[in-house]
Amino acid sequence: MSMAAQWTFFGLLTQADDDGRLRDNGCLLNADLWPLRPEHTAVEMARDLRELIAAGLLCRYTAGSESLLHLIGFRSYQRPNGYTPSKRPACPIHP
């Protein structure tokens, strides 16, 4: 896995809700995670996400018309204080 994909993974941990879910929007994620790196574009973000999916760390799914990402195993290594249940639908592949 590339170093950029690894950094993207760590950044996704800060963007996900308390159940490890977040919107699948590469442009917005790239702007949030790589704001001072203009060389890391939405194309590179798409590559990072594909690498993370291939590594089994991330799952892409849709709920209605919304594209979502789920950090697989998020609750096993993140324990948010003051847990707030996700407003996004659960991943149908990894409940």
Secondary structure, DSSP 8 states (H G I E B T S, - for coil): --HHHHHHHHHHHHHS-TTSEEE--HHHHHHHH-TT-TTS-HHHHHHHHHHHHHTTSEEEEEETTEEEEEETTHHHH---TT----SS---SS--
